[in-house]
Amino acid sequence: MDAFLSGLQEVGYVDGRNVTIEYRFAEGRQHVLYDLALELVRLPVEVIVASSSEAAVAAKTATTTIPIVAVAMTGDPDGSNLVRSLERPGDNVTGLTAALADHSGRQLALLRDVLPSVSQVAFLWNGKRRLGSGMYPHAEIEVAARASGIQLHSLEVRAADQLGPALESAAQRRVQGLVVLGDPLTFVHRARIVDFAARERLPAVYDFREFVDVGGLLGYGPSMGLLFRRSASYVNKIMRGSHPSDLPVERPASTQLIVNLNTARTLGLAIPQSVLDEATEVIG
């Protein structure tokens, strides 16, 4: 939110002065997103900023007329009916995608860099999340795992109360590493997931740096802060008369690799120099 507000200020908007922001937080409970979107539509508001694909879908279901700026669309937005294409979104949704090419392959490669002997990896993901054409995220990482000679153990969850059993099943399978798909559910419960990895002494790689900030080992993906900051430019263009259908969806301009050396030392891991050289930030 700080990044978003800073982005708004850069284009001339200050909350409480020349713009009013109505906040609604689902706190990871995806089933309430539609009701929250309806509240905003009924106010009504001029623009809805949705922090994820799930929030954008809820908003689009609630309104076909109010412009929607999706901050961090995941998977293939044009394959999930959010937009018609990245270049010409159509309808009332545009924004930014957090999707990266060969994201899963790079995450598995990082795990192998820090633990060359890794052969059993657990993949924690939200079963409600789909990529383009209805494909589930585990299909993408399974392809990367086979190419790397790694056996993947899928940990599908759909609600917070399923996190504990899923993580304990990973411990029982004696996996050697963990990959966590970033989405509202895992993001809200990131401290719990990171604590599990620490307790089981599992090297883990996450999508976003916020997991590393609470003790995660590696974060590889786009900057959430930058995505939120950039979304303010979409809000500005819409407030000045642009229609979402004319504003192409923006891909991440760069990726970030965050390495937590404190966690590495706790796990008894030596981070290779090649990984440190690639890192955009090293903690500890």
Number of C-alpha atoms within 10 A of each C-alpha: 10 10 17 20 16 17 24 23 14 13 13 11 18 16 12 8 7 8 11 11 13 11 9 12 11 16 13 17 14 16 12 14 23 19 14 18 22 16 15 20 18 10 9 11 14 14 20 25 24 26 22 20 25 24 26 27 21 21 29 23 12 20 17 12 13 21 25 27 28 30 30 29 27 23 22 23 27 18 16 18 14 23 23 17 17 21 15 16 22 18 19 21 30 34 30 25 23 24 18 16 7 11 16 23 17 15 24 22 15 21 23 17 17 18 17 10 10 18 17 18 25 25 22 24 24 23 14 13 17 20 19 15 13 12 15 17 21 23 12 15 22 19 13 21 20 11 10 14 11 16 15 22 18 18 22 17 20 15 16 14 9 12 22 13 12 17 21 14 15 22 17 8 12 14 19 20 24 24 25 24 21 19 21 20 21 23 20 17 15 22 18 15 23 24 14 16 21 18 11 18 16 21 26 27 29 27 27 26 26 18 25 24 18 15 22 30 29 29 28 23 24 23 22 19 17 16 25 26 22 21 26 25 18 27 24 17 14 19 13 9 8 14 19 25 20 16 19 19 26 19 17 19 10 10 16 17 23 29 27 21 20 15 20 20 13 11 17 11 13 12 17 12 10 9 15 15 10 12 17 13 15 14 13 10
